[in-house]
Amino acid sequence: MVARPTVVIVDDHELFRAGVRAELEQLVDVRGAAGTVEKAVAAIVDQKPDVVLLDVHMPGGGGVEVIRQVAERRPAQRFLALSVSDAAEDVIAIIRAGARGYVTKSISGSELAEAIERVRDGDAVFSPRLAGFVLDAFHGEITEGEVDPELDQLTPREREVLRLIARGYLYKEIAARLSISPKTVEAHVGAVLRKLQLSTRHELSRWAVERRLVD
């Protein structure tokens, strides 16, 4: 028999986490649950699950930030996004960050367990109407010439911070606009500088202007 997939559940709503765990416990091996980015990263690194069931919208950068931090320590970790949102921008952002699939919270427990197994086995899984968003974004509407390899390595949140830095906002102003802490902003800026191999905010601003990222 094939072993049940091991799972860590990440969602900032405690009642929802408990409900999903109750639905799944007879179908998969739930190794843990977390409600913040920091606790999620710690649980994933500690438990090393086959699949992380990941909420998209959470304080501190959401699912994208969880993926970013985990990727530094477990680059092969597989994520399945589970969200109430079926907005194209949410789907595309989390898939670009590295998730292997995206399903909405209207899914049944048995369907969710099947989706987890498929992601564990290497498949990409989407709720039916969401697959079109991904196909359009990655194969249809965006041509090869429109892809900037340097920009594409940044997460959606890092791009937001980059644009605001380029517009002259201070860390505390960016923190207020994005509902994150100034320290988190500083961490994002550091990550952007490292990825783009730049040294200062001035170089970062010039880089963004050259690529017409600033309105």
Biotite code that builds the C-alpha atoms (Angstrom):
import biotite.structure as struc

atoms = struc.array([
    struc.Atom([0.000, 0.000, 0.000], chain_id="A", res_id=1, res_name="MET", atom_name="CA", element="C"),
    struc.Atom([1.100, 3.564, -0.709], chain_id="A", res_id=2, res_name="VAL", atom_name="CA", element="C"),
    struc.Atom([1.614, 5.536, 2.506], chain_id="A", res_id=3, res_name="ALA", atom_name="CA", element="C"),
    struc.Atom([-0.788, 8.364, 3.223], chain_id="A", res_id=4, res_name="ARG", atom_name="CA", element="C"),
    struc.Atom([0.686, 11.772, 2.364], chain_id="A", res_id=5, res_name="PRO", atom_name="CA", element="C"),
    struc.Atom([2.021, 13.789, 5.278], chain_id="A", res_id=6, res_name="THR", atom_name="CA", element="C"),
    struc.Atom([0.609, 17.305, 5.573], chain_id="A", res_id=7, res_name="VAL", atom_name="CA", element="C"),
    struc.Atom([1.071, 20.555, 7.480], chain_id="A", res_id=8, res_name="VAL", atom_name="CA", element="C"),
    struc.Atom([-1.964, 22.886, 7.437], chain_id="A", res_id=9, res_name="ILE", atom_name="CA", element="C"),
    struc.Atom([-1.287, 26.641, 7.328], chain_id="A", res_id=10, res_name="VAL", atom_name="CA", element="C"),
    struc.Atom([-4.164, 29.073, 7.861], chain_id="A", res_id=11, res_name="ASP", atom_name="CA", element="C"),
    struc.Atom([-4.535, 32.084, 10.138], chain_id="A", res_id=12, res_name="ASP", atom_name="CA", element="C"),
    struc.Atom([-8.115, 31.176, 11.183], chain_id="A", res_id=13, res_name="HIS", atom_name="CA", element="C"),
    struc.Atom([-7.993, 28.700, 14.064], chain_id="A", res_id=14, res_name="GLU", atom_name="CA", element="C"),
    struc.Atom([-11.528, 27.361, 13.547], chain_id="A", res_id=15, res_name="LEU", atom_name="CA", element="C"),
    struc.Atom([-10.860, 26.731, 9.878], chain_id="A", res_id=16, res_name="PHE", atom_name="CA", element="C"),
    struc.Atom([-7.590, 24.930, 10.655], chain_id="A", res_id=17, res_name="ARG", atom_name="CA", element="C"),
    struc.Atom([-9.400, 22.724, 13.133], chain_id="A", res_id=18, res_name="ALA", atom_name="CA", element="C"),
    struc.Atom([-12.186, 22.000, 10.639], chain_id="A", res_id=19, res_name="GLY", atom_name="CA", element="C"),
    struc.Atom([-9.797, 21.052, 7.843], chain_id="A", res_id=20, res_name="VAL", atom_name="CA", element="C"),
    struc.Atom([-7.811, 18.871, 10.227], chain_id="A", res_id=21, res_name="ARG", atom_name="CA", element="C"),
    struc.Atom([-10.972, 17.059, 11.320], chain_id="A", res_id=22, res_name="ALA", atom_name="CA", element="C"),
    struc.Atom([-11.968, 16.507, 7.668], chain_id="A", res_id=23, res_name="GLU", atom_name="CA", element="C"),
    struc.Atom([-8.564, 15.178, 6.663], chain_id="A", res_id=24, res_name="LEU", atom_name="CA", element="C"),
    struc.Atom([-7.288, 13.206, 9.641], chain_id="A", res_id=25, res_name="GLU", atom_name="CA", element="C"),
    struc.Atom([-8.781, 9.910, 8.452], chain_id="A", res_id=26, res_name="GLN", atom_name="CA", element="C"),
    struc.Atom([-7.513, 10.471, 4.905], chain_id="A", res_id=27, res_name="LEU", atom_name="CA", element="C"),
    struc.Atom([-4.002, 11.906, 5.255], chain_id="A", res_id=28, res_name="VAL", atom_name="CA", element="C"),
    struc.Atom([-1.335, 12.089, 7.944], chain_id="A", res_id=29, res_name="ASP", atom_name="CA", element="C"),
    struc.Atom([-1.648, 15.599, 9.435], chain_id="A", res_id=30, res_name="VAL", atom_name="CA", element="C"),
    struc.Atom([1.719, 16.359, 11.040], chain_id="A", res_id=31, res_name="ARG", atom_name="CA", element="C"),
    struc.Atom([0.954, 19.869, 12.261], chain_id="A", res_id=32, res_name="GLY", atom_name="CA", element="C"),
    struc.Atom([-0.841, 23.176, 11.787], chain_id="A", res_id=33, res_name="ALA", atom_name="CA", element="C"),
    struc.Atom([0.173, 26.824, 12.024], chain_id="A", res_id=34, res_name="ALA", atom_name="CA", element="C"),
    struc.Atom([-1.493, 30.226, 11.873], chain_id="A", res_id=35, res_name="GLY", atom_name="CA", element="C"),
    struc.Atom([1.384, 32.626, 11.183], chain_id="A", res_id=36, res_name="THR", atom_name="CA", element="C"),
    struc.Atom([4.172, 32.814, 8.623], chain_id="A", res_id=37, res_name="VAL", atom_name="CA", element="C"),
    struc.Atom([6.851, 32.334, 11.279], chain_id="A", res_id=38, res_name="GLU", atom_name="CA", element="C"),
    struc.Atom([5.181, 29.313, 12.900], chain_id="A", res_id=39, res_name="LYS", atom_name="CA", element="C"),
    struc.Atom([4.379, 27.828, 9.520], chain_id="A", res_id=40, res_name="ALA", atom_name="CA", element="C"),
    struc.Atom([7.994, 27.966, 8.365], chain_id="A", res_id=41, res_name="VAL", atom_name="CA", element="C"),
    struc.Atom([9.171, 26.404, 11.641], chain_id="A", res_id=42, res_name="ALA", atom_name="CA", element="C"),
    struc.Atom([6.580, 23.598, 11.431], chain_id="A", res_id=43, res_name="ALA", atom_name="CA", element="C"),
    struc.Atom([7.366, 22.819, 7.790], chain_id="A", res_id=44, res_name="ILE", atom_name="CA", element="C"),
    struc.Atom([11.116, 22.709, 8.331], chain_id="A", res_id=45, res_name="VAL", atom_name="CA", element="C"),
    struc.Atom([10.664, 20.554, 11.443], chain_id="A", res_id=46, res_name="ASP", atom_name="CA", element="C"),
    struc.Atom([8.023, 18.119, 10.138], chain_id="A", res_id=47, res_name="GLN", atom_name="CA", element="C"),
    struc.Atom([9.168, 17.918, 6.485], chain_id="A", res_id=48, res_name="LYS", atom_name="CA", element="C"),
    struc.Atom([5.691, 17.082, 5.148], chain_id="A", res_id=49, res_name="PRO", atom_name="CA", element="C"),
    struc.Atom([5.012, 15.778, 1.658], chain_id="A", res_id=50, res_name="ASP", atom_name="CA", element="C"),
    struc.Atom([2.598, 18.663, 1.074], chain_id="A", res_id=51, res_name="VAL", atom_name="CA", element="C"),
    struc.Atom([1.856, 21.984, 2.765], chain_id="A", res_id=52, res_name="VAL", atom_name="CA", element="C"),
    struc.Atom([-1.811, 22.996, 2.589], chain_id="A", res_id=53, res_name="LEU", atom_name="CA", element="C"),
    struc.Atom([-1.400, 26.755, 2.394], chain_id="A", res_id=54, res_name="LEU", atom_name="CA", element="C"),
    struc.Atom([-3.734, 29.714, 2.849], chain_id="A", res_id=55, res_name="ASP", atom_name="CA", element="C"),
    struc.Atom([-3.076, 32.584, 0.461], chain_id="A", res_id=56, res_name="VAL", atom_name="CA", element="C"),
    struc.Atom([-3.992, 35.614, 2.593], chain_id="A", res_id=57, res_name="HIS", atom_name="CA", element="C"),
    struc.Atom([-2.359, 35.847, 6.012], chain_id="A", res_id=58, res_name="MET", atom_name="CA", element="C"),
    struc.Atom([-0.658, 38.647, 7.955], chain_id="A", res_id=59, res_name="PRO", atom_name="CA", element="C"),
    struc.Atom([3.057, 39.032, 7.340], chain_id="A", res_id=60, res_name="GLY", atom_name="CA", element="C"),
    struc.Atom([3.154, 38.328, 3.618], chain_id="A", res_id=61, res_name="GLY", atom_name="CA", element="C"),
    struc.Atom([0.708, 35.434, 3.278], chain_id="A", res_id=62, res_name="GLY", atom_name="CA", element="C"),
    struc.Atom([1.306, 32.155, 1.530], chain_id="A", res_id=63, res_name="GLY", atom_name="CA", element="C"),
    struc.Atom([3.816, 33.694, -0.858], chain_id="A", res_id=64, res_name="VAL", atom_name="CA", element="C"),
    struc.Atom([6.053, 34.653, 2.066], chain_id="A", res_id=65, res_name="GLU", atom_name="CA", element="C"),
    struc.Atom([5.801, 31.156, 3.552], chain_id="A", res_id=66, res_name="VAL", atom_name="CA", element="C"),
    struc.Atom([6.922, 29.670, 0.235], chain_id="A", res_id=67, res_name="ILE", atom_name="CA", element="C"),
    struc.Atom([9.763, 32.185, -0.066], chain_id="A", res_id=68, res_name="ARG", atom_name="CA", element="C"),
    struc.Atom([11.169, 31.433, 3.373], chain_id="A", res_id=69, res_name="GLN", atom_name="CA", element="C"),
    struc.Atom([10.756, 27.666, 3.139], chain_id="A", res_id=70, res_name="VAL", atom_name="CA", element="C"),
    struc.Atom([12.385, 27.580, -0.302], chain_id="A", res_id=71, res_name="ALA", atom_name="CA", element="C"),
    struc.Atom([15.657, 28.731, 1.232], chain_id="A", res_id=72, res_name="GLU", atom_name="CA", element="C"),
    struc.Atom([15.766, 25.592, 3.413], chain_id="A", res_id=73, res_name="ARG", atom_name="CA", element="C"),
    struc.Atom([13.558, 23.065, 1.585], chain_id="A", res_id=74, res_name="ARG", atom_name="CA", element="C"),
    struc.Atom([13.635, 23.987, -2.112], chain_id="A", res_id=75, res_name="PRO", atom_name="CA", element="C"),
    struc.Atom([11.764, 20.826, -3.152], chain_id="A", res_id=76, res_name="ALA", atom_name="CA", element="C"),
    struc.Atom([8.857, 21.345, -0.734], chain_id="A", res_id=77, res_name="GLN", atom_name="CA", element="C"),
    struc.Atom([5.438, 20.991, -2.399], chain_id="A", res_id=78, res_name="ARG", atom_name="CA", element="C"),
    struc.Atom([2.609, 23.418, -1.658], chain_id="A", res_id=79, res_name="PHE", atom_name="CA", element="C"),
    struc.Atom([-1.118, 23.275, -2.399], chain_id="A", res_id=80, res_name="LEU", atom_name="CA", element="C"),
    struc.Atom([-2.917, 26.608, -1.987], chain_id="A", res_id=81, res_name="ALA", atom_name="CA", element="C"),
    struc.Atom([-6.354, 26.516, -0.338], chain_id="A", res_id=82, res_name="LEU", atom_name="CA", element="C"),
    struc.Atom([-8.249, 29.808, -0.364], chain_id="A", res_id=83, res_name="SER", atom_name="CA", element="C"),
    struc.Atom([-11.672, 31.416, -0.387], chain_id="A", res_id=84, res_name="VAL", atom_name="CA", element="C"),
    struc.Atom([-10.393, 33.646, -3.199], chain_id="A", res_id=85, res_name="SER", atom_name="CA", element="C"),
    struc.Atom([-10.732, 32.649, -6.828], chain_id="A", res_id=86, res_name="ASP", atom_name="CA", element="C"),
    struc.Atom([-9.261, 35.932, -8.125], chain_id="A", res_id=87, res_name="ALA", atom_name="CA", element="C"),
    struc.Atom([-6.849, 35.507, -11.014], chain_id="A", res_id=88, res_name="ALA", atom_name="CA", element="C"),
    struc.Atom([-4.172, 37.667, -9.390], chain_id="A", res_id=89, res_name="GLU", atom_name="CA", element="C"),
    struc.Atom([-4.157, 35.500, -6.241], chain_id="A", res_id=90, res_name="ASP", atom_name="CA", element="C"),
    struc.Atom([-3.943, 32.280, -8.233], chain_id="A", res_id=91, res_name="VAL", atom_name="CA", element="C"),
    struc.Atom([-1.139, 33.510, -10.476], chain_id="A", res_id=92, res_name="ILE", atom_name="CA", element="C"),
    struc.Atom([0.869, 35.061, -7.604], chain_id="A", res_id=93, res_name="ALA", atom_name="CA", element="C"),
    struc.Atom([0.950, 31.909, -5.499], chain_id="A", res_id=94, res_name="ILE", atom_name="CA", element="C"),
    struc.Atom([1.715, 29.679, -8.485], chain_id="A", res_id=95, res_name="ILE", atom_name="CA", element="C"),
    struc.Atom([4.530, 31.988, -9.574], chain_id="A", res_id=96, res_name="ARG", atom_name="CA", element="C"),
    struc.Atom([5.883, 31.764, -6.023], chain_id="A", res_id=97, res_name="ALA", atom_name="CA", element="C"),
    struc.Atom([6.089, 27.978, -6.343], chain_id="A", res_id=98, res_name="GLY", atom_name="CA", element="C"),
    struc.Atom([2.795, 26.320, -5.343], chain_id="A", res_id=99, res_name="ALA", atom_name="CA", element="C"),
    struc.Atom([1.914, 23.153, -7.274], chain_id="A", res_id=100, res_name="ARG", atom_name="CA", element="C"),
    struc.Atom([-1.826, 23.748, -7.195], chain_id="A", res_id=101, res_name="GLY", atom_name="CA", element="C"),
    struc.Atom([-4.709, 25.933, -6.059], chain_id="A", res_id=102, res_name="TYR", atom_name="CA", element="C"),
    struc.Atom([-8.155, 24.874, -4.843], chain_id="A", res_id=103, res_name="VAL", atom_name="CA", element="C"),
    struc.Atom([-10.949, 26.872, -3.233], chain_id="A", res_id=104, res_name="THR", atom_name="CA", element="C"),
    struc.Atom([-12.391, 26.300, 0.237], chain_id="A", res_id=105, res_name="LYS", atom_name="CA", element="C"),
    struc.Atom([-15.671, 25.018, -1.217], chain_id="A", res_id=106, res_name="SER", atom_name="CA", element="C"),
    struc.Atom([-13.885, 21.714, -1.956], chain_id="A", res_id=107, res_name="ILE", atom_name="CA", element="C"),
    struc.Atom([-15.022, 18.586, -0.083], chain_id="A", res_id=108, res_name="SER", atom_name="CA", element="C"),
    struc.Atom([-12.778, 16.729, 2.335], chain_id="A", res_id=109, res_name="GLY", atom_name="CA", element="C"),
    struc.Atom([-12.389, 13.712, 0.065], chain_id="A", res_id=110, res_name="SER", atom_name="CA", element="C"),
    struc.Atom([-11.616, 15.913, -2.959], chain_id="A", res_id=111, res_name="GLU", atom_name="CA", element="C"),
    struc.Atom([-9.050, 17.837, -0.930], chain_id="A", res_id=112, res_name="LEU", atom_name="CA", element="C"),
    struc.Atom([-7.366, 14.623, 0.197], chain_id="A", res_id=113, res_name="ALA", atom_name="CA", element="C"),
    struc.Atom([-7.201, 13.485, -3.441], chain_id="A", res_id=114, res_name="GLU", atom_name="CA", element="C"),
    struc.Atom([-5.694, 16.854, -4.465], chain_id="A", res_id=115, res_name="ALA", atom_name="CA", element="C"),
    struc.Atom([-3.057, 16.507, -1.737], chain_id="A", res_id=116, res_name="ILE", atom_name="CA", element="C"),
    struc.Atom([-2.149, 13.013, -2.951], chain_id="A", res_id=117, res_name="GLU", atom_name="CA", element="C"),
    struc.Atom([-1.842, 14.228, -6.536], chain_id="A", res_id=118, res_name="ARG", atom_name="CA", element="C"),
    struc.Atom([0.432, 17.124, -5.517], chain_id="A", res_id=119, res_name="VAL", atom_name="CA", element="C"),
    struc.Atom([2.500, 14.706, -3.410], chain_id="A", res_id=120, res_name="ARG", atom_name="CA", element="C"),
    struc.Atom([2.884, 12.542, -6.519], chain_id="A", res_id=121, res_name="ASP", atom_name="CA", element="C"),
    struc.Atom([4.040, 15.483, -8.658], chain_id="A", res_id=122, res_name="GLY", atom_name="CA", element="C"),
    struc.Atom([0.820, 16.579, -10.386], chain_id="A", res_id=123, res_name="ASP", atom_name="CA", element="C"),
    struc.Atom([-0.389, 20.173, -10.671], chain_id="A", res_id=124, res_name="ALA", atom_name="CA", element="C"),
    struc.Atom([-3.945, 20.492, -9.329], chain_id="A", res_id=125, res_name="VAL", atom_name="CA", element="C"),
    struc.Atom([-6.472, 23.309, -9.810], chain_id="A", res_id=126, res_name="PHE", atom_name="CA", element="C"),
    struc.Atom([-10.156, 23.861, -9.214], chain_id="A", res_id=127, res_name="SER", atom_name="CA", element="C"),
    struc.Atom([-11.698, 23.689, -12.729], chain_id="A", res_id=128, res_name="PRO", atom_name="CA", element="C"),
    struc.Atom([-12.281, 27.387, -13.417], chain_id="A", res_id=129, res_name="ARG", atom_name="CA", element="C"),
    struc.Atom([-8.881, 28.395, -12.026], chain_id="A", res_id=130, res_name="LEU", atom_name="CA", element="C"),
    struc.Atom([-6.821, 26.370, -14.486], chain_id="A", res_id=131, res_name="ALA", atom_name="CA", element="C"),
    struc.Atom([-7.636, 28.850, -17.249], chain_id="A", res_id=132, res_name="GLY", atom_name="CA", element="C"),
    struc.Atom([-6.044, 31.718, -15.302], chain_id="A", res_id=133, res_name="PHE", atom_name="CA", element="C"),
    struc.Atom([-2.787, 29.812, -15.065], chain_id="A", res_id=134, res_name="VAL", atom_name="CA", element="C"),
    struc.Atom([-2.812, 28.707, -18.693], chain_id="A", res_id=135, res_name="LEU", atom_name="CA", element="C"),
    struc.Atom([-3.459, 32.278, -19.849], chain_id="A", res_id=136, res_name="ASP", atom_name="CA", element="C"),
    struc.Atom([-0.738, 33.706, -17.628], chain_id="A", res_id=137, res_name="ALA", atom_name="CA", element="C"),
    struc.Atom([1.975, 31.210, -18.426], chain_id="A", res_id=138, res_name="PHE", atom_name="CA", element="C"),
    struc.Atom([1.222, 30.117, -21.975], chain_id="A", res_id=139, res_name="HIS", atom_name="CA", element="C"),
    struc.Atom([-1.063, 32.525, -23.736], chain_id="A", res_id=140, res_name="GLY", atom_name="CA", element="C"),
    struc.Atom([-1.031, 36.173, -22.810], chain_id="A", res_id=141, res_name="GLU", atom_name="CA", element="C"),
    struc.Atom([2.635, 36.504, -21.816], chain_id="A", res_id=142, res_name="ILE", atom_name="CA", element="C"),
    struc.Atom([5.129, 36.087, -24.655], chain_id="A", res_id=143, res_name="THR", atom_name="CA", element="C"),
    struc.Atom([8.740, 35.031, -24.160], chain_id="A", res_id=144, res_name="GLU", atom_name="CA", element="C"),
    struc.Atom([9.929, 38.547, -24.972], chain_id="A", res_id=145, res_name="GLY", atom_name="CA", element="C"),
    struc.Atom([7.846, 40.035, -22.168], chain_id="A", res_id=146, res_name="GLU", atom_name="CA", element="C"),
    struc.Atom([9.485, 37.957, -19.441], chain_id="A", res_id=147, res_name="VAL", atom_name="CA", element="C"),
    struc.Atom([12.243, 39.674, -17.464], chain_id="A", res_id=148, res_name="ASP", atom_name="CA", element="C"),
    struc.Atom([14.318, 36.891, -15.845], chain_id="A", res_id=149, res_name="PRO", atom_name="CA", element="C"),
    struc.Atom([15.567, 39.225, -13.085], chain_id="A", res_id=150, res_name="GLU", atom_name="CA", element="C"),
    struc.Atom([12.101, 40.543, -12.237], chain_id="A", res_id=151, res_name="LEU", atom_name="CA", element="C"),
    struc.Atom([10.564, 37.086, -12.483], chain_id="A", res_id=152, res_name="ASP", atom_name="CA", element="C"),
    struc.Atom([12.741, 35.801, -9.626], chain_id="A", res_id=153, res_name="GLN", atom_name="CA", element="C"),
    struc.Atom([11.083, 38.262, -7.207], chain_id="A", res_id=154, res_name="LEU", atom_name="CA", element="C"),
    struc.Atom([7.970, 37.283, -5.289], chain_id="A", res_id=155, res_name="THR", atom_name="CA", element="C"),
    struc.Atom([4.808, 39.415, -5.727], chain_id="A", res_id=156, res_name="PRO", atom_name="CA", element="C"),
    struc.Atom([5.363, 41.019, -2.307], chain_id="A", res_id=157, res_name="ARG", atom_name="CA", element="C"),
    struc.Atom([9.000, 41.807, -3.131], chain_id="A", res_id=158, res_name="GLU", atom_name="CA", element="C"),
    struc.Atom([7.823, 43.510, -6.326], chain_id="A", res_id=159, res_name="ARG", atom_name="CA", element="C"),
    struc.Atom([5.341, 45.596, -4.333], chain_id="A", res_id=160, res_name="GLU", atom_name="CA", element="C"),
    struc.Atom([8.084, 46.696, -1.954], chain_id="A", res_id=161, res_name="VAL", atom_name="CA", element="C"),
    struc.Atom([10.441, 47.398, -4.866], chain_id="A", res_id=162, res_name="LEU", atom_name="CA", element="C"),
    struc.Atom([7.902, 49.698, -6.552], chain_id="A", res_id=163, res_name="ARG", atom_name="CA", element="C"),
    struc.Atom([7.233, 51.610, -3.329], chain_id="A", res_id=164, res_name="LEU", atom_name="CA", element="C"),
    struc.Atom([10.950, 51.991, -2.589], chain_id="A", res_id=165, res_name="ILE", atom_name="CA", element="C"),
    struc.Atom([11.442, 53.323, -6.118], chain_id="A", res_id=166, res_name="ALA", atom_name="CA", element="C"),
    struc.Atom([8.674, 55.868, -5.507], chain_id="A", res_id=167, res_name="ARG", atom_name="CA", element="C"),
    struc.Atom([10.543, 57.201, -2.486], chain_id="A", res_id=168, res_name="GLY", atom_name="CA", element="C"),
    struc.Atom([8.484, 55.736, 0.358], chain_id="A", res_id=169, res_name="TYR", atom_name="CA", element="C"),
    struc.Atom([10.158, 55.171, 3.726], chain_id="A", res_id=170, res_name="LEU", atom_name="CA", element="C"),
    struc.Atom([10.174, 51.735, 5.345], chain_id="A", res_id=171, res_name="TYR", atom_name="CA", element="C"),
    struc.Atom([7.530, 52.748, 7.906], chain_id="A", res_id=172, res_name="LYS", atom_name="CA", element="C"),
    struc.Atom([5.311, 54.165, 5.141], chain_id="A", res_id=173, res_name="GLU", atom_name="CA", element="C"),
    struc.Atom([5.603, 50.968, 3.118], chain_id="A", res_id=174, res_name="ILE", atom_name="CA", element="C"),
    struc.Atom([4.844, 48.949, 6.250], chain_id="A", res_id=175, res_name="ALA", atom_name="CA", element="C"),
    struc.Atom([1.659, 50.943, 6.817], chain_id="A", res_id=176, res_name="ALA", atom_name="CA", element="C"),
    struc.Atom([0.526, 50.585, 3.192], chain_id="A", res_id=177, res_name="ARG", atom_name="CA", element="C"),
    struc.Atom([1.119, 46.826, 3.094], chain_id="A", res_id=178, res_name="LEU", atom_name="CA", element="C"),
    struc.Atom([0.035, 46.083, 6.692], chain_id="A", res_id=179, res_name="SER", atom_name="CA", element="C"),
    struc.Atom([3.388, 44.555, 7.604], chain_id="A", res_id=180, res_name="ILE", atom_name="CA", element="C"),
    struc.Atom([6.135, 45.566, 10.030], chain_id="A", res_id=181, res_name="SER", atom_name="CA", element="C"),
    struc.Atom([9.054, 47.850, 9.110], chain_id="A", res_id=182, res_name="PRO", atom_name="CA", element="C"),
    struc.Atom([11.398, 44.934, 9.884], chain_id="A", res_id=183, res_name="LYS", atom_name="CA", element="C"),
    struc.Atom([9.567, 42.807, 7.335], chain_id="A", res_id=184, res_name="THR", atom_name="CA", element="C"),
    struc.Atom([9.929, 45.611, 4.786], chain_id="A", res_id=185, res_name="VAL", atom_name="CA", element="C"),
    struc.Atom([13.647, 45.752, 5.540], chain_id="A", res_id=186, res_name="GLU", atom_name="CA", element="C"),
    struc.Atom([13.888, 41.977, 5.066], chain_id="A", res_id=187, res_name="ALA", atom_name="CA", element="C"),
    struc.Atom([12.111, 42.225, 1.702], chain_id="A", res_id=188, res_name="HIS", atom_name="CA", element="C"),
    struc.Atom([14.441, 45.011, 0.559], chain_id="A", res_id=189, res_name="VAL", atom_name="CA", element="C"),
    struc.Atom([17.450, 42.940, 1.586], chain_id="A", res_id=190, res_name="GLY", atom_name="CA", element="C"),
    struc.Atom([16.117, 39.963, -0.380], chain_id="A", res_id=191, res_name="ALA", atom_name="CA", element="C"),
    struc.Atom([15.515, 42.116, -3.471], chain_id="A", res_id=192, res_name="VAL", atom_name="CA", element="C"),
    struc.Atom([19.010, 43.633, -3.285], chain_id="A", res_id=193, res_name="LEU", atom_name="CA", element="C"),
    struc.Atom([20.528, 40.169, -2.949], chain_id="A", res_id=194, res_name="ARG", atom_name="CA", element="C"),
    struc.Atom([18.548, 38.665, -5.834], chain_id="A", res_id=195, res_name="LYS", atom_name="CA", element="C"),
    struc.Atom([19.252, 41.598, -8.163], chain_id="A", res_id=196, res_name="LEU", atom_name="CA", element="C"),
    struc.Atom([22.899, 41.855, -7.011], chain_id="A", res_id=197, res_name="GLN", atom_name="CA", element="C"),
    struc.Atom([22.518, 45.524, -6.071], chain_id="A", res_id=198, res_name="LEU", atom_name="CA", element="C"),
    struc.Atom([23.969, 47.363, -3.081], chain_id="A", res_id=199, res_name="SER", atom_name="CA", element="C"),
    struc.Atom([21.838, 50.428, -2.267], chain_id="A", res_id=200, res_name="THR", atom_name="CA", element="C"),
    struc.Atom([18.300, 51.785, -2.374], chain_id="A", res_id=201, res_name="ARG", atom_name="CA", element="C"),
    struc.Atom([19.470, 54.293, -4.986], chain_id="A", res_id=202, res_name="HIS", atom_name="CA", element="C"),
    struc.Atom([20.593, 51.474, -7.299], chain_id="A", res_id=203, res_name="GLU", atom_name="CA", element="C"),
    struc.Atom([17.298, 49.699, -6.622], chain_id="A", res_id=204, res_name="LEU", atom_name="CA", element="C"),
    struc.Atom([15.283, 52.780, -7.584], chain_id="A", res_id=205, res_name="SER", atom_name="CA", element="C"),
    struc.Atom([17.295, 53.269, -10.774], chain_id="A", res_id=206, res_name="ARG", atom_name="CA", element="C"),
    struc.Atom([16.830, 49.585, -11.678], chain_id="A", res_id=207, res_name="TRP", atom_name="CA", element="C"),
    struc.Atom([13.046, 49.917, -11.260], chain_id="A", res_id=208, res_name="ALA", atom_name="CA", element="C"),
    struc.Atom([12.889, 53.141, -13.298], chain_id="A", res_id=209, res_name="VAL", atom_name="CA", element="C"),
    struc.Atom([14.908, 51.613, -16.131], chain_id="A", res_id=210, res_name="GLU", atom_name="CA", element="C"),
    struc.Atom([12.343, 48.790, -16.338], chain_id="A", res_id=211, res_name="ARG", atom_name="CA", element="C"),
    struc.Atom([9.411, 51.222, -16.171], chain_id="A", res_id=212, res_name="ARG", atom_name="CA", element="C"),
    struc.Atom([8.098, 49.683, -12.962], chain_id="A", res_id=213, res_name="LEU", atom_name="CA", element="C"),
    struc.Atom([7.378, 53.103, -11.479], chain_id="A", res_id=214, res_name="VAL", atom_name="CA", element="C"),
    struc.Atom([4.207, 54.903, -12.544], chain_id="A", res_id=215, res_name="ASP", atom_name="CA", element="C"),
])
